[in-house]
């Protein structure tokens, strides 16, 4: 199955499959310059365990690199994958700045 990129203006989706077999990763611009936030992955239950989500992440990471962007891993799956494989993702990973409270 081929991964397709659906550009939706400021946001986008990387998807594979159709209908009940559709898996996807969604992204949007992050609150920090030159970054994309990977905010959601979904793989239907009957397709899980086949490496589909990881393929989507790797495809989206390649896109971010081509665009000169870094990635904020907001999705729990993406964050876990980045944590498990820092050798693959450390150079592209970033975190959004959190506001600092006043004392």
VMD Tcl script that builds the backbone (N, CA, C; Angstrom):
set m [mol new atoms 309]
animate dup $m
set s [atomselect $m all]
$s set {name element resname resid chain x y z} {
  {N N UNK 1 A 0.843 -1.186 0.000}
  {CA C UNK 1 A 0.000 0.000 0.000}
  {C C UNK 1 A 0.883 1.243 0.000}
  {N N UNK 2 A 0.437 2.246 -0.728}
  {CA C UNK 2 A 1.181 3.478 -0.877}
  {C C UNK 2 A 0.703 4.531 0.111}
  {N N UNK 3 A 1.644 5.293 0.661}
  {CA C UNK 3 A 1.311 6.398 1.557}
  {C C UNK 3 A 1.067 7.634 0.709}
  {N N UNK 4 A -0.036 8.313 0.969}
  {CA C UNK 4 A -0.355 9.553 0.267}
  {C C UNK 4 A -0.329 10.719 1.248}
  {N N UNK 5 A 0.025 11.885 0.734}
  {CA C UNK 5 A 0.044 13.111 1.521}
  {C C UNK 5 A -1.134 13.961 1.094}
  {N N UNK 6 A -1.977 14.305 2.040}
  {CA C UNK 6 A -3.123 15.169 1.776}
  {C C UNK 6 A -2.847 16.514 2.427}
  {N N UNK 7 A -2.469 17.489 1.613}
  {CA C UNK 7 A -2.195 18.844 2.105}
  {C C UNK 7 A -3.533 19.539 2.299}
  {N N UNK 8 A -3.799 19.989 3.513}
  {CA C UNK 8 A -5.079 20.618 3.825}
  {C C UNK 8 A -4.887 22.084 4.200}
  {N N UNK 9 A -3.974 22.738 3.522}
  {CA C UNK 9 A -3.681 24.132 3.837}
  {C C UNK 9 A -2.617 24.195 4.901}
  {N N UNK 10 A -2.952 24.656 6.080}
  {CA C UNK 10 A -1.973 24.731 7.179}
  {C C UNK 10 A -1.732 23.374 7.828}
  {N N UNK 11 A -2.658 22.447 7.687}
  {CA C UNK 11 A -2.519 21.120 8.284}
  {C C UNK 11 A -2.371 20.083 7.176}
  {N N UNK 12 A -2.160 18.846 7.572}
  {CA C UNK 12 A -2.048 17.792 6.582}
  {C C UNK 12 A -2.200 16.416 7.195}
  {N N UNK 13 A -2.300 15.442 6.307}
  {CA C UNK 13 A -2.476 14.053 6.705}
  {C C UNK 13 A -1.613 13.181 5.807}
  {N N UNK 14 A -0.939 12.209 6.408}
  {CA C UNK 14 A -0.304 11.132 5.664}
  {C C UNK 14 A -1.190 9.926 5.893}
  {N N UNK 15 A -1.643 9.295 4.813}
  {CA C UNK 15 A -2.611 8.201 4.945}
  {C C UNK 15 A -2.221 7.030 4.065}
  {N N UNK 16 A -2.682 5.877 4.503}
  {CA C UNK 16 A -2.489 4.647 3.745}
  {C C UNK 16 A -3.798 3.865 3.833}
  {N N UNK 17 A -4.234 3.316 2.723}
  {CA C UNK 17 A -5.477 2.554 2.697}
  {C C UNK 17 A -6.694 3.438 2.493}
  {N N UNK 18 A -7.855 2.793 2.466}
  {CA C UNK 18 A -9.114 3.497 2.246}
  {C C UNK 18 A -10.204 2.918 3.142}
  {N N UNK 19 A -11.229 3.710 3.375}
  {CA C UNK 19 A -12.390 3.252 4.125}
  {C C UNK 19 A -12.010 2.691 5.485}
  {N N UNK 20 A -12.482 1.482 5.777}
  {CA C UNK 20 A -12.209 0.853 7.071}
  {C C UNK 20 A -10.762 0.407 7.206}
  {N N UNK 21 A -10.004 0.448 6.107}
  {CA C UNK 21 A -8.592 0.065 6.129}
  {C C UNK 21 A -7.674 1.284 6.137}
  {N N UNK 22 A -8.217 2.475 6.366}
  {CA C UNK 22 A -7.417 3.702 6.328}
  {C C UNK 22 A -6.707 3.941 7.654}
  {N N UNK 23 A -5.384 4.130 7.561}
  {CA C UNK 23 A -4.560 4.520 8.705}
  {C C UNK 23 A -4.005 5.900 8.389}
  {N N UNK 24 A -3.768 6.718 9.432}
  {CA C UNK 24 A -3.300 8.068 9.153}
  {C C UNK 24 A -2.479 8.670 10.278}
  {N N UNK 25 A -1.700 9.667 9.896}
  {CA C UNK 25 A -0.947 10.510 10.815}
  {C C UNK 25 A -1.280 11.946 10.436}
  {N N UNK 26 A -1.708 12.740 11.414}
  {CA C UNK 26 A -2.045 14.138 11.142}
  {C C UNK 26 A -0.986 15.046 11.730}
  {N N UNK 27 A -0.824 16.205 11.079}
  {CA C UNK 27 A 0.152 17.183 11.550}
  {C C UNK 27 A -0.368 18.596 11.322}
  {N N UNK 28 A 0.268 19.533 12.004}
  {CA C UNK 28 A -0.047 20.956 11.879}
  {C C UNK 28 A 1.213 21.742 12.204}
  {N N UNK 29 A 1.247 23.028 11.844}
  {CA C UNK 29 A 2.394 23.836 12.252}
  {C C UNK 29 A 2.436 23.912 13.782}
  {N N UNK 30 A 3.618 23.849 14.340}
  {CA C UNK 30 A 3.773 23.961 15.790}
  {C C UNK 30 A 3.850 25.435 16.171}
  {N N UNK 31 A 3.807 25.689 17.448}
  {CA C UNK 31 A 3.895 27.059 17.950}
  {C C UNK 31 A 5.299 27.632 17.894}
  {N N UNK 32 A 6.249 26.842 17.439}
  {CA C UNK 32 A 7.621 27.324 17.308}
  {C C UNK 32 A 8.011 27.302 15.839}
  {N N UNK 33 A 8.869 28.221 15.482}
  {CA C UNK 33 A 9.239 28.407 14.077}
  {C C UNK 33 A 9.834 27.144 13.472}
  {N N UNK 34 A 9.501 26.905 12.218}
  {CA C UNK 34 A 10.049 25.806 11.433}
  {C C UNK 34 A 9.841 24.431 12.057}
  {N N UNK 35 A 8.697 24.237 12.695}
  {CA C UNK 35 A 8.389 22.935 13.292}
  {C C UNK 35 A 6.983 22.492 12.922}
  {N N UNK 36 A 6.821 21.188 12.839}
  {CA C UNK 36 A 5.516 20.579 12.646}
  {C C UNK 36 A 5.195 19.776 13.895}
  {N N UNK 37 A 3.946 19.795 14.289}
  {CA C UNK 37 A 3.511 18.994 15.418}
  {C C UNK 37 A 2.784 17.770 14.855}
  {N N UNK 38 A 3.307 16.589 15.159}
  {CA C UNK 38 A 2.641 15.339 14.784}
  {C C UNK 38 A 1.685 15.041 15.934}
  {N N UNK 39 A 0.389 15.262 15.692}
  {CA C UNK 39 A -0.557 15.260 16.802}
  {C C UNK 39 A -1.444 14.024 16.923}
  {N N UNK 40 A -1.460 13.173 15.890}
  {CA C UNK 40 A -2.355 12.011 16.001}
  {C C UNK 40 A -1.967 10.942 14.983}
  {N N UNK 41 A -1.950 9.707 15.430}
  {CA C UNK 41 A -1.850 8.574 14.515}
  {C C UNK 41 A -3.028 7.656 14.798}
  {N N UNK 42 A -3.497 7.026 13.745}
  {CA C UNK 42 A -4.588 6.072 13.897}
  {C C UNK 42 A -4.382 4.923 12.927}
  {N N UNK 43 A -4.471 3.710 13.457}
  {CA C UNK 43 A -4.452 2.503 12.639}
  {C C UNK 43 A -5.641 1.661 13.106}
  {N N UNK 44 A -6.506 1.223 12.189}
  {CA C UNK 44 A -7.643 0.392 12.589}
  {C C UNK 44 A -7.168 -0.856 13.343}
  {N N UNK 45 A -7.948 -1.284 14.294}
  {CA C UNK 45 A -7.570 -2.417 15.149}
  {C C UNK 45 A -7.169 -3.649 14.350}
  {N N UNK 46 A -7.861 -3.935 13.270}
  {CA C UNK 46 A -7.573 -5.153 12.508}
  {C C UNK 46 A -6.268 -5.064 11.708}
  {N N UNK 47 A -5.643 -3.870 11.664}
  {CA C UNK 47 A -4.383 -3.706 10.944}
  {C C UNK 47 A -3.186 -3.445 11.869}
  {N N UNK 48 A -3.443 -3.375 13.158}
  {CA C UNK 48 A -2.366 -3.075 14.102}
  {C C UNK 48 A -1.370 -4.218 14.188}
  {N N UNK 49 A -0.135 -3.886 14.567}
  {CA C UNK 49 A 0.912 -4.885 14.715}
  {C C UNK 49 A 1.633 -5.220 13.423}
  {N N UNK 50 A 1.378 -4.460 12.366}
  {CA C UNK 50 A 2.009 -4.711 11.073}
  {C C UNK 50 A 3.043 -3.645 10.703}
  {N N UNK 51 A 3.308 -2.716 11.620}
  {CA C UNK 51 A 4.296 -1.676 11.354}
  {C C UNK 51 A 3.773 -0.512 10.532}
  {N N UNK 52 A 2.470 -0.412 10.373}
  {CA C UNK 52 A 1.888 0.641 9.550}
  {C C UNK 52 A 2.105 2.016 10.168}
  {N N UNK 53 A 1.880 2.149 11.460}
  {CA C UNK 53 A 2.061 3.453 12.113}
  {C C UNK 53 A 3.507 3.913 11.996}
  {N N UNK 54 A 4.450 3.015 12.165}
  {CA C UNK 54 A 5.867 3.381 12.049}
  {C C UNK 54 A 6.197 3.814 10.625}
  {N N UNK 55 A 5.624 3.150 9.641}
  {CA C UNK 55 A 5.827 3.562 8.244}
  {C C UNK 55 A 5.297 4.972 8.016}
  {N N UNK 56 A 4.132 5.280 8.583}
  {CA C UNK 56 A 3.566 6.620 8.459}
  {C C UNK 56 A 4.479 7.659 9.105}
  {N N UNK 57 A 4.976 7.346 10.306}
  {CA C UNK 57 A 5.874 8.279 10.997}
  {C C UNK 57 A 7.139 8.501 10.174}
  {N N UNK 58 A 7.745 7.439 9.697}
  {CA C UNK 58 A 8.976 7.588 8.922}
  {C C UNK 58 A 8.746 8.398 7.649}
  {N N UNK 59 A 7.611 8.203 7.012}
  {CA C UNK 59 A 7.286 8.974 5.808}
  {C C UNK 59 A 7.091 10.451 6.166}
  {N N UNK 60 A 6.386 10.712 7.254}
  {CA C UNK 60 A 6.154 12.094 7.693}
  {C C UNK 60 A 7.455 12.762 8.127}
  {N N UNK 61 A 8.336 12.022 8.786}
  {CA C UNK 61 A 9.643 12.559 9.183}
  {C C UNK 61 A 10.462 12.918 7.947}
  {N N UNK 62 A 10.438 12.066 6.941}
  {CA C UNK 62 A 11.150 12.366 5.689}
  {C C UNK 62 A 10.602 13.647 5.065}
  {N N UNK 63 A 9.296 13.822 5.089}
  {CA C UNK 63 A 8.674 15.050 4.575}
  {C C UNK 63 A 9.165 16.261 5.375}
  {N N UNK 64 A 9.158 16.159 6.704}
  {CA C UNK 64 A 9.606 17.271 7.545}
  {C C UNK 64 A 11.057 17.631 7.223}
  {N N UNK 65 A 11.896 16.635 7.064}
  {CA C UNK 65 A 13.304 16.896 6.718}
  {C C UNK 65 A 13.418 17.610 5.373}
  {N N UNK 66 A 12.660 17.157 4.384}
  {CA C UNK 66 A 12.673 17.796 3.064}
  {C C UNK 66 A 12.253 19.258 3.146}
  {N N UNK 67 A 11.354 19.561 4.064}
  {CA C UNK 67 A 10.845 20.913 4.236}
  {C C UNK 67 A 11.728 21.761 5.157}
  {N N UNK 68 A 12.784 21.158 5.722}
  {CA C UNK 68 A 13.655 21.880 6.651}
  {C C UNK 68 A 13.001 22.139 7.995}
  {N N UNK 69 A 12.093 21.266 8.390}
  {CA C UNK 69 A 11.340 21.419 9.643}
  {C C UNK 69 A 11.833 20.439 10.700}
  {N N UNK 70 A 11.562 20.772 11.946}
  {CA C UNK 70 A 11.734 19.827 13.038}
  {C C UNK 70 A 10.346 19.338 13.439}
  {N N UNK 71 A 10.304 18.339 14.324}
  {CA C UNK 71 A 9.035 17.703 14.686}
  {C C UNK 71 A 8.830 17.746 16.196}
  {N N UNK 72 A 7.640 18.177 16.591}
  {CA C UNK 72 A 7.187 18.093 17.979}
  {C C UNK 72 A 6.328 16.834 18.063}
  {N N UNK 73 A 6.779 15.808 18.814}
  {CA C UNK 73 A 6.019 14.553 18.894}
  {C C UNK 73 A 4.906 14.619 19.946}
  {N N UNK 74 A 3.788 15.248 19.601}
  {CA C UNK 74 A 2.683 15.394 20.554}
  {C C UNK 74 A 1.858 14.122 20.692}
  {N N UNK 75 A 1.767 13.343 19.653}
  {CA C UNK 75 A 1.039 12.080 19.679}
  {C C UNK 75 A 1.795 11.083 20.556}
  {N N UNK 76 A 1.091 10.352 21.391}
  {CA C UNK 76 A 1.751 9.416 22.310}
  {C C UNK 76 A 2.522 8.332 21.559}
  {N N UNK 77 A 1.999 7.870 20.432}
  {CA C UNK 77 A 2.719 6.854 19.659}
  {C C UNK 77 A 4.006 7.430 19.085}
  {N N UNK 78 A 3.928 8.609 18.495}
  {CA C UNK 78 A 5.119 9.238 17.906}
  {C C UNK 78 A 6.157 9.498 18.984}
  {N N UNK 79 A 5.722 10.019 20.131}
  {CA C UNK 79 A 6.646 10.288 21.239}
  {C C UNK 79 A 7.339 8.989 21.683}
  {N N UNK 80 A 6.588 7.914 21.837}
  {CA C UNK 80 A 7.167 6.625 22.251}
  {C C UNK 80 A 8.158 6.108 21.218}
  {N N UNK 81 A 7.826 6.239 19.936}
  {CA C UNK 81 A 8.732 5.797 18.874}
  {C C UNK 81 A 10.010 6.625 18.883}
  {N N UNK 82 A 9.891 7.937 19.033}
  {CA C UNK 82 A 11.069 8.813 19.106}
  {C C UNK 82 A 11.923 8.443 20.320}
  {N N UNK 83 A 11.283 8.135 21.444}
  {CA C UNK 83 A 12.018 7.749 22.660}
  {C C UNK 83 A 12.741 6.415 22.476}
  {N N UNK 84 A 12.109 5.463 21.792}
  {CA C UNK 84 A 12.711 4.142 21.573}
  {C C UNK 84 A 13.875 4.176 20.588}
  {N N UNK 85 A 13.855 5.133 19.669}
  {CA C UNK 85 A 14.870 5.183 18.615}
  {C C UNK 85 A 15.496 6.576 18.492}
  {N N UNK 86 A 16.161 7.038 19.545}
  {CA C UNK 86 A 16.753 8.380 19.469}
  {C C UNK 86 A 17.798 8.497 18.358}
  {N N UNK 87 A 18.435 7.401 18.012}
  {CA C UNK 87 A 19.438 7.437 16.943}
  {C C UNK 87 A 18.804 7.808 15.595}
  {N N UNK 88 A 17.536 7.520 15.421}
  {CA C UNK 88 A 16.834 7.846 14.173}
  {C C UNK 88 A 16.176 9.217 14.197}
  {N N UNK 89 A 15.764 9.662 15.381}
  {CA C UNK 89 A 14.906 10.840 15.442}
  {C C UNK 89 A 15.453 12.027 16.230}
  {N N UNK 90 A 16.555 11.884 16.947}
  {CA C UNK 90 A 17.046 12.962 17.807}
  {C C UNK 90 A 17.317 14.246 17.033}
  {N N UNK 91 A 17.848 14.135 15.827}
  {CA C UNK 91 A 18.219 15.335 15.064}
  {C C UNK 91 A 17.008 16.133 14.586}
  {N N UNK 92 A 15.854 15.503 14.499}
  {CA C UNK 92 A 14.665 16.205 14.000}
  {C C UNK 92 A 13.679 16.546 15.116}
  {N N UNK 93 A 13.865 15.958 16.279}
  {CA C UNK 93 A 12.928 16.150 17.392}
  {C C UNK 93 A 13.145 17.498 18.061}
  {N N UNK 94 A 12.043 18.124 18.407}
  {CA C UNK 94 A 12.081 19.347 19.200}
  {C C UNK 94 A 10.866 19.334 20.114}
  {N N UNK 95 A 10.849 20.225 21.049}
  {CA C UNK 95 A 9.725 20.335 21.963}
  {C C UNK 95 A 9.238 21.773 21.932}
  {N N UNK 96 A 7.935 21.968 22.056}
  {CA C UNK 96 A 7.410 23.325 22.121}
  {C C UNK 96 A 7.822 23.952 23.441}
  {N N UNK 97 A 8.123 25.223 23.366}
  {CA C UNK 97 A 8.439 25.959 24.592}
  {C C UNK 97 A 7.184 26.070 25.427}
  {N N UNK 98 A 7.349 25.835 26.706}
  {CA C UNK 98 A 6.232 25.967 27.615}
  {C C UNK 98 A 6.355 27.323 28.314}
  {N N UNK 99 A 5.248 28.034 28.480}
  {CA C UNK 99 A 5.326 29.338 29.130}
  {C C UNK 99 A 5.874 29.209 30.544}
  {N N UNK 100 A 6.693 30.144 30.903}
  {CA C UNK 100 A 7.277 30.157 32.242}
  {C C UNK 100 A 6.414 31.051 33.106}
  {N N UNK 101 A 5.960 30.508 34.257}
  {CA C UNK 101 A 5.118 31.284 35.152}
  {C C UNK 101 A 5.905 32.371 35.871}
  {N N UNK 102 A 5.217 33.421 36.250}
  {CA C UNK 102 A 5.855 34.510 36.989}
  {C C UNK 102 A 5.848 34.200 38.469}
  {N N UNK 103 A 6.877 34.638 39.113}
  {CA C UNK 103 A 6.977 34.408 40.567}
  {C C UNK 103 A 6.536 35.638 41.311}
}
mol reanalyze $m
mol bondsrecalc $m
mol representation Tube
mol addrep $m
